[in-house]
Amino acid sequence: MVLQYKLKKKTRWKKYPGKSKVERKLSDYDFRLLSEDKKKVLVEKDTYEKVMRRFRQIEFFKHHG
């Protein structure tokens, strides 16, 4: 899965580098989650916490299903 982010005012999505490398607070950004091949959007634009919660759910079921 690929986590992408963008400033709320911008339109271009970028690959998320990690919390420590982001210049502003996480609340200033929108996040989304894509499939590995980037063809399917798994989570539409949302907050970091909600996207990461869904990411952990998907990972859990991938390994325990």
N, C-alpha and C positions, 0 to 999 in steps of 0.2 A: 504494500500500500504506500501511497505517496501523499505526504502532508504538504499542502501549499498554503501560502498566506499572502495578504496584500493590505496596504493601508486602506481604511474605510473609504477614503476619498478617491482612491485610484481604481483603475480597471484591470491592470495587468497582474496576473497571479505569478508568484515566484515560489521555488522550492524552499521549504522551511529549513533554515540552517541550525536551529536549536535555540533554546531560551537565552543562553548566554551571548549569542551573536546578534540578537535583535536590538535595534537602537532604542526603541520606545517601549512603553508598557504593552503587555499583551492585549489589553482592552482597547488599544488603538487600532488593532488589526482585525480582519475577518479571516477565518480559516475554512478550509474544506479538505475532504479526504477523497482520493481517487484510487482506482484499482491500479495494480502494478504496471499495466500497459497504458495507463492514463486514458482509457476509452470509456470508463464507466465512473460516474460520480457516486461515491458511496454515502457521503454526507455533504449536503449543500452548505452554503455559506452560513457559519454560525460562530459561536465563541470558542476559544481554545479549550475550555473545560468540557463543553458538550461534545466537541469533535473527538477529544481524547477519550472520553467515556465510551463513545461508540467504537473507537479504535480498539480499546481493551476488550469490549464485548466480542468484536469480530475475532480477535486473536484467541480469546478463550474458547469460542466455539470451534475455531479451526483446529485446535489441538485436543479438544475434549469431545468432539462430536462424532 
